[in-house]
Amino acid sequence: MRTLNVALGERAYPIHIGPGLLGRPDLVVGALATPRAAIVSNEVVAPLYLEKLAAPLRAAGVRITAIVLPDGESHKNWETLNRIFDVLLAERCDRGTTVIALGGGVVGDLAGFAAASYQRGVPFIQVPTTLLALVDSSVGGKTGINHPRGKNMVGAFWQPKLVLADTDTLATLPARELSAGLAEVIKYGLIRDLPFLAWLEENMTRLMARDAEALAYAIERSCANKAEVVAADERETAKDGGRALLNLGHTFGHAIETGLGYGEWLHGEAVAAGTVMAAELSRRLGWLSEADVARVRELLARAGLPVSGPKLGAERYLDFMGHDKKVVAGRLRLVLLRQIGAAITYADAPPDDVRAAIESCCA
């Protein structure tokens, strides 16, 4: 097991990474406010891992309430959120009850938003079971639900008390979900960690083959990057980019997810295609070369990810992008690449270049 720390002063918390952690109640009990917890999972993950987490906690004296939700991005909405509240209320869960998210990014976002809102805030623990959640969504405290006009448009910042990243859960992860997680792993190399990007290029075959040593290194390096960025700019308010830089490809990608309908493409798939669009726009602005864009495309393709977006039409993309959270004073701030390994936020991209970048990157 390796432990990283998200340095947020009094709200600092550990990220434990390693195999067999679901069976380590000692790592969880110390983070509970009282010996009571509500484990939120979904219909896919719960049969695999809920009892592996719950049984040791019960043996340690923790009263467990299980909440099992339908699976998929299409259920990340008010109706599903209210199902969590319904159970918490029916079971008379109080402010000392810790909400534990056991699942991927959708479960983490829903459970975290429920924890931030229930009785004006209860403790929260993340137990991610997908690669994407392990390396990104479980760390940093962003929670929320989707709106028909935009992804993650309703939510709250609510930091967990603990992230318990059991790498054994990746054994049951479908290949498509593994690739989706690699999109976020690659992102860290592109925006701020060039040596890591080179390592990914050298080791992508090992990662796709689920080599345990390679996956463990990629997860730890990704979490270390995320923890450092979050500690410096928790609420994405830095004027020089800060935490916003973690959204490379996301503004384009969220437009894909919203335009197609939530769940048609996995989040990581949409981010991958969006990252190519961001790279192509960066080339049109004179910052990247054609070889740089080809390098981005090649690595994402080797990870089994789409490198072209769906043909929604540039104007439809721009309409959805106009609802993005990175719109400030009516101006859309895009995360682009000044060079491979160095990202910036930029609000002055000519609209014609944005349209051209979108159209050239759609299949």
Secondary structure, DSSP 8 states (H G I E B T S, - for coil): -EEEEE--GGG-EEEEEETTGGG-HHHHHTT-SSSEEEEEEETTTHHHHHHHHHHHHHHTT-EEEEEEE--SGGG-SHHHHHHHHHHHHHTT--TT-EEEEEESHHHHHHHHHHHHHGGG---EEEEE-SHHIIIIITSS-EEEEEETTEEEEEEEE---SEEEEEGGGGGG--HHHHHHHHHHHHHHHHHT-HHHHHHHHHHHHHHHTT-HHHHHHHHHHHHHHHHHHHHH-TTS--TT-GGGGGGTTHHHHHHHHHHH-TTSS-HHHHHHHHHHHHHHHHHHTTSS-HHHHHHHHHHHHHTT---SB----HHHHHHHHTTSTTEETTEE-EEEEEETTEEEEES---HHHHHHHHHHTB-
